[in-house]
Amino acid sequence: MNGEPARLLTYQKRLIEVDRKSKEWRQEQQQIEARLQQPLRTAAEAVQLMAAVSSACGTFQDQPAEQQRAIAKALMKQATWKAGKFELVLAEPYSKMAHSNSVSRSREREKPGSG
C-alpha cells in the first residue's frame, strides 16, 4: 500500500502526457483538414501536405487506442466486415486522394520499363 501514491502519481503524469500529445495531434489534424479544403497554390505546398500526412501515418501505431479510433473515424465514412474481409469507404476528401493515387499507380504501371 505504501507504493500506491507513487503509482498514482506516475499514472497521472502519463495521463497528462497522453492528453498533451492528443491535443498536439488534434491541432495537426485540424491544420491538415483546413489545408485540404484550400486549393494548393504551389507544388511545394503539395509536397509539404504529403509530408505532414505521411508523418501522421508514421506515428499512428504509437497513438493510444482512443486516438487511433478518432483518426479512423475522421478518415472513414463507412467500414464493414464482409466474408472475413475488411471493407471501407473513405470520407471526402480522402476518397478523392485514394482514387487519384490509384489512377497514378495504374498509369505508372502502363509505362514501358516501369516494372
N, C-alpha and C positions, 0 to 999 in steps of 0.2 A: 504493500500500500504506500510505502514511502516514495516509490518511483512514479506514482500516478500524477502528481503535479508536473513533474518534468516531462512525462509523456504527453500530457495535455497541452503543455506549453509548446512542445515540438509539433504536435498536431495542429495547433492554432497557427503556428508560424508557416506550416505547409499550406494551410488553407488560405492564408494571406497571400502567399506567393502564387498559388494557383489562381486566386482571384485577380491578382495584379497581371499575370500573364494572360488571363482570359480577357481582361479589359484591353490590353495591348492588341491582342488578336482581333477583338471586335472592332477596334479602331482601324486596323489594317483592312479588315473585311469591308468596312463602310467606305474607306477610301477607294478600294478596288471597285466596289459596286458603283460608286459615284463616277469613277473614271470610265467604267464600261458603258455608262449611259451617255457619255460625251463622245462626239466623233474624234477620232485621232487626227492630229494635225501633222504629225511627222512620223517617219519610220522609227526615230529614236524613242518616241512615246510608245509605239507599239512594242518595241523591244523591252522597254522599261516595264510595261504592263505584264508582258510574258514572264519576265524575271520575277516580278512580285508574286504572280500566280504560282510559278514554279517553286519559289521559296515557301509559300504557304503549303503547297502539296508535300514538299520535303519534310515538313515538321508535323504533318497530320498524325502520324503514328505516335508522336510524342505527346500529343494533346490528351487531356483527360477524356473519358468516355462522353461526358456531358458536352464538351466542345466538339468532339467528333460528330455527335448527333446533330448539333447545331449547324455544322458545316454541311453535313449530308442533307439536312432539311433545307438549307439555303440553295443547294445545288439541284436537288431532285424535285420534280413535280409529282412523280408517282414512282413507286417501287413495289414489285411483287415477286413472289417465288412461283415459277411455273415449271412443272415437270422436273423439279430439282435444280432449276437454273434461276439465277437472279436476273430480273429484267427491270430496267429503269427508264424513265422518261425524264430527261433533264429539263430544268426550268430555263426560261429565257434570261439572259442571252446565251447561256451555256450550251443550249441545244444548237444554236446557230454556229457557235465556235466549234463544237464537235463535228457538225456537218462539214464546215469549211475545212477542218483538219483532215477529215475522211476523203474529201474530194482532192485535196492537195496530195495526200499519200497515193491515191489511185493514179493521179496524173504523173507522179514521180515514178511509179512502177512501170508506166507505159513508155517512158523514155528509154531509148536503146542504151544498154550498158549500165542501167541504174540498179540492176540486181534482180 
